Amino acid sequence: MPIGGFVVNILPEQRKTVLKALAPYPEVEVYGDDQRGHLIVVIETESSEEMEALVERLSQIEGVINFDLAYLHGEDEVKKIEAGEIRPKIRFSRYRSRSEGLS
């Protein structure tokens, strides 16, 4: 079961909207935020692929600028990775430019 820690940069004026949009996700816990547009988020999923898909979805929330992986702990998957049974497909950053719909 991977656990990922992320630094999420958001538009400061969208802070309440982004926090509200993250609230329904049981896999997501916001550990901190500030008025300058920084969130500290921890995500726990069943697999790396689930985390990848969830981060991709969360990156599309209006007001999110980028979703950067700060750490990843996947002890359950390490043995499978070492054995070549699985290969994680996690990207390390999500970024949307204003031209991609960031308002």
N, C-alpha and C positions, 0 to 999 in steps of 0.2 A: 504494500500500500504506500504509494509515494506521497510525500508531504513537501509542498513547495512554498517558499517564502518569496513574495514579490513586492517590489516597490512600484506603485502605480502613480503616475503623474496625471493629474486632471486639471481641467480649467477651474481655477478657484471659485468662480461664480457658479459652477455646476456641482459644487461639493455635495450639497444636500440631495440633489437629484441622483448623483452617482451612488452615494451611500444607500439611498432608498432602493435603487436598482439592484444592488448587491445583496440586500437583506434577505430576499426569498431563497437564496442558495444555501442549503445546509452544509455544503462542502466548503463554504467560504467564511472565513472569520477575519474581520477587520480589527487589527490590534492597535492601530493608531492613525490619526489623521491630523492635518494642520490647515490653517487658513491660507497657506501658500499653494496648496494643491498637491500635497503628498499623502499617499495612503500606504500603510504597511498591512499587507494582506497575506494570510496563510490559507492554502487550499490543500485539502486532503481528499484523494480519490482512490478508487480501486485499482487503477492502472495508469501508466504514463499516457496512454492514448486518451483515456477519459480526461486527464488533466489538460492535455493539449487541446482537446475539443472545447472544454469549458473555458480555458483561457482565451481561445479564439472567439468564443461567444461573448465573453465579458469585455474583450477589447473593443467590441462594437458598440458598447454603451455610449450614448451621447455624453460628451464631456471628457471621455477618457482620451488622453494623448498617447501614453504608452504604458505597457505592462511588462516590466523587466523582472526576470528571474534573478533572485539574489542567492537562493540556495535550494537544493533539491536533495531530499533524503528518500531513498528508495530501497531500503534494506531488504524488503521482501522480494524485490525484483533483481537484486544484485546477482544472486546465484544463477538465475535464469539468463541474465545478460552474459555473465562469465561463461556459461555453458553454450552460449550462442543460440539459445532457444528464442529469445526475443531481442529486439533492437529498438531502444527508445527513439522516438521521433520528436522530441521536444525542441522547439526553437527557443532562443534565449531572450528574445525581445519582440514586442508588438508595438508598432508605431503607426499612427494614422496622421496624414498631413491634412491641412485645411482643404486641399483639393479633393480628398477622399471622403469628405463629408464632416470633418471636424468643424464644429461651429463655435 
